[in-house]
């Protein structure tokens, strides 16, 4: 099951606040917006609570106002609800929502443990770690409870800058997802993320990866029209062979493993020099198992000079390093980079911000599409478009990155600008179809099934 809602918008805290302010300037009522938020959270609480007692933690700000609304609606649905308030509510809508709550209210330190806890202490306005005085009762009340966070778990900075002291089992994101829900350490603290539509216009900064639409080849398709892909082998032949097999299974029409051996009969073998000189290539993949010696550097130099779409992975990225960014930016043909965290840091050192921001800036700088791999895979292109996918942790095994690189190469011709996103989705879906404790080779046999789900 996906932890994130597919296709959901992702925005930073500043953008979300601007959207709310624009809605208020256009005549929307802050009270009504808070009512919508609390009602949406309450619907999820009622579902998860299944009749169990509920403790709602309410802070002094707007998140606390949402919490009081949540408590009221939960009580109307017949739940036994107590509110634990942290400080007096501020003026405005939050204070008005507090006056509408007529049920029992205690302080945070007085509150007793409940089987279900709704965390409405701090929202997206938090800019520093919470006071240790708050941490002790918060941890005490949430340790053995099923926790539902309003917008973000308390203590987590919405843009993913720092994490909080506990993990929520579910988080109801208000209006749009925030970076904290999808990238970095904070993403692991949000549990299942649910999205509550507040009915206000929001300009997306990124979206969650959704299942692509993949049509079968055209009636008059042939192998070259579907794409000739060259995969360059190197010092570790198994890695390039994995990538080439994934390219075959991922939808390419003709795949050449240059300088490598073995593989299925449909895989064509040629010398590296011949492959690099072939101007019929639609896509060139270099990096899996390439090595970092002189031969590897010469192959990379020749690959960079081709007119084919270039997919750079593994050793090719490490060999290019920071000096390679400007070389990539000068290419006339499209380039796709597939770095893991270490390779990304070597190519783009010193980046500020969360993984979304860093990857977007890097893609613009390199004039390339970047697939920044990890449990939170961020795909950014040179135009600033960003898609974020989530991967099963079973993919943390040798060779799965080679399979992904081959898949992306396979999707370049049929998928166009969506090639990277298609490859990432198919890769993750194949992993889930394979089940736990697999090896990278097993993914390839599930790609046809994954593609069939995209019809």
Number of C-alpha atoms within 10 A of each C-alpha: 6 11 16 23 16 14 15 20 20 27 23 20 21 13 16 22 15 13 17 20 14 15 18 14 10 9 9 15 13 17 16 12 19 24 22 20 26 27 21 24 30 26 14 18 26 19 9 15 18 10 14 13 15 26 25 28 31 31 27 20 24 26 26 32 29 32 34 33 25 33 32 23 22 24 19 12 13 10 19 16 24 22 24 26 25 20 14 14 21 16 11 13 20 25 18 15 23 23 10 11 17 11 13 10 18 14 13 20 16 11 20 13 17 19 16 24 27 29 28 30 29 26 26 25 14 16 14 12 16 15 9 10 9 14 17 13 16 20 13 15 22 22 15 13 18 18 30 30 29 31 32 34 34 29 24 30 25 27 26 22 17 16 22 17 16 19 24 25 16 25 27 27 22 23 23 24 31 27 26 30 30 29 23 21 17 25 24 17 22 29 21 19 24 23 19 20 14 18 11 13 13 20 13 17 18 26 22 20 24 17 18 18 13 15 12 13 13 9 6 6 11 12 12 16 16 20 23 22 31 30 32 32 29 25 17 13 18 19 22 31 27 24 34 36 24 28 30 22 19 26 25 26 21 21 26 24 27 24 19 23 16 12 15 11 7 11 17 17 19 16 14 19 13 11 22 24 12 12 11 15 21 21 27 26 29 30 29 32 25 25 19 17 12 9 13 22 17 11 20 22 13 13 22 24 15 19 17 24 23 27 25 26 26 22 23 26 25 21 21 20 17 17 12 17 19 12 14 22 18 12 18 14 15 19 23 28 24 26 25 17 12 12 23 24 16 17 20 20 14 9 14 9 12 15 22 26 20 20 25 23 19 23 27 18 15 24 23 23 28 28 30 25 22 20 19 20 24 29 28 29 24 20 12 18 16 26 23 28 25 21 21 17 12 18 22 15 12 12 19 23 25 25 28 30 34 32 31 31 36 34 25 27 23 19 20 10 14 14 21 29 26 26 25 26 23 27 27 21 21 21 27 18 15 18 12 12 12 13 16 20 16 15 24 25 15 19 24 14 14 21 23 12 14 14 10
